Amino acid sequence: MHLLLPLFCIGLSSLFAISQLTSKPQSTHILAAGFFGSASASMGYLLLFSERGLDRFPILFMGYVPATIIGAVSIFLFFKTYLEDRELDVSDSIHSIPIIISVVIFLVFVSINPHQKMGWIHDLYGGRHFEIFIPFTLLSVGTATIYLIKTMRLNPDYYSFDFKKRPSFTGGMILISIGVGALLGMATIHVPFAIMLTKHFLTGCSLIFITGTAIHFRNPAYFATWITEFKKNYQKRNYLSEIDIDNTHSKLLRLMTSDQIYKDNELTLEKLAGLLSISKYQLSQLLNVEIKTSFSRFIQSYRVRTAQDYLDTQPNRTILSIAYEVGFNSNSSFQSAFKTLVGMTPSEYRARRK
């Protein structure tokens, strides 16, 4: 039974990752796929370790390092982009650094002679020369802990002890995960204890995962409601109390109408916030609370309105050149935004105007 549960969850998590990748190509779907994929990889690695099977697949040696870090970074960026109503942008690239480091570590070990790796694996199971694993275990557990704490800090309810609240309950689960991860890290120096702990950890995670999946299929709105509550609590944090709302709003409109800053195809939330001399969190809340829109929808509305003007006044100009002129990076993104906001494609709009 202790094998069937993790194997079932590994397959289920892989299917979830694939389903996210086949959905709309939005940041949240990509990040969710990253989380489920890394969860599947982590559980697979721990299962091999607990069954003393790493010697059968030595190429996977040290695979837990990128799997752990990618999962923690993905879940943090998932909530961060969702709460700020935006896609991934250049400002998020700093979070790729720990992922790149972890992947490089894994690739270095992949390139090592298989016989050498087999020797290390036998030493690990024999309780010898375990000190080689401690730095990498500390790196993966430490990085994952930092990002899980950063995820908790996005919502003040994570710090409450009212477990009737979903965010608080999730915060508790994160704290438990941090504690178990720390135990697994320390258990490296005592392999039999680490194997025993890993088996119990896999069984517990599998039961939680299966329970969550059953709740989702029985009541699909359950987790959607949790996400909504998460966002509402996040928006309660009043970032606007530190700025002059009217003045900032007026400056924002000037940047859009007079300077036409939206035509910059590399414009990000952080870049626009810098032009306004406020933080990206303040700008995000200004758009959400005062203007009742998200950053991406706000910028797209200006770009599409300008495109409409060009389609009306420049009938011989190509649609693609108009798309690039108003700030879109591709024809597909222009077509999608235009149809969403206007209700028809640019070609249909131009034909109807004629």
ChimeraX attribute file (.defattr): number of C-alpha atoms within 10 A of each C-alpha:
attribute: neighborCount
match mode: 1-to-1
recipient: residues
	/A:1	7
	/A:2	13
	/A:3	12
	/A:4	11
	/A:5	17
	/A:6	25
	/A:7	18
	/A:8	13
	/A:9	23
	/A:10	22
	/A:11	13
	/A:12	17
	/A:13	23
	/A:14	19
	/A:15	16
	/A:16	18
	/A:17	23
	/A:18	18
	/A:19	13
	/A:20	20
	/A:21	17
	/A:22	12
	/A:23	10
	/A:24	10
	/A:25	10
	/A:26	13
	/A:27	17
	/A:28	22
	/A:29	19
	/A:30	20
	/A:31	25
	/A:32	23
	/A:33	25
	/A:34	24
	/A:35	26
	/A:36	23
	/A:37	21
	/A:38	24
	/A:39	22
	/A:40	24
	/A:41	22
	/A:42	21
	/A:43	24
	/A:44	20
	/A:45	20
	/A:46	21
	/A:47	22
	/A:48	16
	/A:49	20
	/A:50	20
	/A:51	12
	/A:52	15
	/A:53	14
	/A:54	22
	/A:55	19
	/A:56	10
	/A:57	12
	/A:58	20
	/A:59	19
	/A:60	17
	/A:61	21
	/A:62	22
	/A:63	22
	/A:64	23
	/A:65	24
	/A:66	23
	/A:67	25
	/A:68	26
	/A:69	27
	/A:70	27
	/A:71	26
	/A:72	28
	/A:73	24
	/A:74	24
	/A:75	20
	/A:76	21
	/A:77	22
	/A:78	22
	/A:79	21
	/A:80	19
	/A:81	17
	/A:82	15
	/A:83	22
	/A:84	21
	/A:85	18
	/A:86	19
	/A:87	18
	/A:88	18
	/A:89	14
	/A:90	12
	/A:91	11
	/A:92	13
	/A:93	9
	/A:94	9
	/A:95	15
	/A:96	13
	/A:97	10
	/A:98	18
	/A:99	22
	/A:100	14
	/A:101	15
	/A:102	24
	/A:103	19
	/A:104	13
	/A:105	16
	/A:106	20
	/A:107	16
	/A:108	11
	/A:109	19
	/A:110	17
	/A:111	10
	/A:112	11
	/A:113	11
	/A:114	16
	/A:115	10
	/A:116	11
	/A:117	19
	/A:118	18
	/A:119	11
	/A:120	20
	/A:121	22
	/A:122	15
	/A:123	13
	/A:124	20
	/A:125	18
	/A:126	13
	/A:127	15
	/A:128	15
	/A:129	14
	/A:130	17
	/A:131	12
	/A:132	11
	/A:133	15
	/A:134	14
	/A:135	11
	/A:136	17
	/A:137	21
	/A:138	17
	/A:139	18
	/A:140	22
	/A:141	24
	/A:142	17
	/A:143	20
	/A:144	24
	/A:145	22
	/A:146	14
	/A:147	20
	/A:148	21
	/A:149	18
	/A:150	16
	/A:151	21
	/A:152	22
	/A:153	14
	/A:154	18
	/A:155	22
	/A:156	16
	/A:157	21
	/A:158	25
	/A:159	14
	/A:160	13
	/A:161	12
	/A:162	12
	/A:163	14
	/A:164	8
	/A:165	16
	/A:166	18
	/A:167	23
	/A:168	21
	/A:169	18
	/A:170	16
	/A:171	25
	/A:172	18
	/A:173	13
	/A:174	18
	/A:175	17
	/A:176	12
	/A:177	17
	/A:178	19
	/A:179	14
	/A:180	16
	/A:181	22
	/A:182	16
	/A:183	16
	/A:184	22
	/A:185	21
	/A:186	15
	/A:187	18
	/A:188	19
	/A:189	18
	/A:190	16
	/A:191	19
	/A:192	15
	/A:193	14
	/A:194	19
	/A:195	21
	/A:196	12
	/A:197	17
	/A:198	23
	/A:199	19
	/A:200	14
	/A:201	18
	/A:202	22
	/A:203	18
	/A:204	14
	/A:205	17
	/A:206	21
	/A:207	15
	/A:208	13
	/A:209	17
	/A:210	16
	/A:211	11
	/A:212	14
	/A:213	16
	/A:214	12
	/A:215	14
	/A:216	14
	/A:217	10
	/A:218	10
	/A:219	11
	/A:220	12
	/A:221	12
	/A:222	13
	/A:223	14
	/A:224	12
	/A:225	12
	/A:226	15
	/A:227	16
	/A:228	12
	/A:229	15
	/A:230	22
	/A:231	18
	/A:232	13
	/A:233	15
	/A:234	18
	/A:235	17
	/A:236	11
	/A:237	14
	/A:238	11
	/A:239	17
	/A:240	17
	/A:241	9
	/A:242	9
	/A:243	14
	/A:244	9
	/A:245	14
	/A:246	10
	/A:247	11
	/A:248	16
	/A:249	17
	/A:250	11
	/A:251	14
	/A:252	18
	/A:253	13
	/A:254	13
	/A:255	16
	/A:256	16
	/A:257	12
	/A:258	8
	/A:259	11
	/A:260	16
	/A:261	20
	/A:262	23
	/A:263	20
	/A:264	14
	/A:265	14
	/A:266	12
	/A:267	15
	/A:268	21
	/A:269	21
	/A:270	19
	/A:271	15
	/A:272	19
	/A:273	17
	/A:274	13
	/A:275	13
	/A:276	17
	/A:277	12
	/A:278	17
	/A:279	17
	/A:280	19
	/A:281	18
	/A:282	18
	/A:283	26
	/A:284	24
	/A:285	25
	/A:286	21
	/A:287	19
	/A:288	17
	/A:289	13
	/A:290	13
	/A:291	11
	/A:292	11
	/A:293	16
	/A:294	19
	/A:295	21
	/A:296	14
	/A:297	15
	/A:298	15
	/A:299	19
	/A:300	23
	/A:301	17
	/A:302	19
	/A:303	26
	/A:304	25
	/A:305	15
	/A:306	20
	/A:307	22
	/A:308	18
	/A:309	11
	/A:310	20
	/A:311	21
	/A:312	14
	/A:313	10
	/A:314	11
	/A:315	13
	/A:316	9
	/A:317	11
	/A:318	12
	/A:319	19
	/A:320	15
	/A:321	11
	/A:322	23
	/A:323	25
	/A:324	18
	/A:325	17
	/A:326	23
	/A:327	24
	/A:328	24
	/A:329	14
	/A:330	12
	/A:331	15
	/A:332	12
	/A:333	12
	/A:334	25
	/A:335	19
	/A:336	14
	/A:337	21
	/A:338	23
	/A:339	15
	/A:340	14
	/A:341	14
	/A:342	14
	/A:343	12
	/A:344	16
	/A:345	17
	/A:346	23
	/A:347	13
	/A:348	12
	/A:349	17
	/A:350	16
	/A:351	11
	/A:352	9
	/A:353	10
	/A:354	8
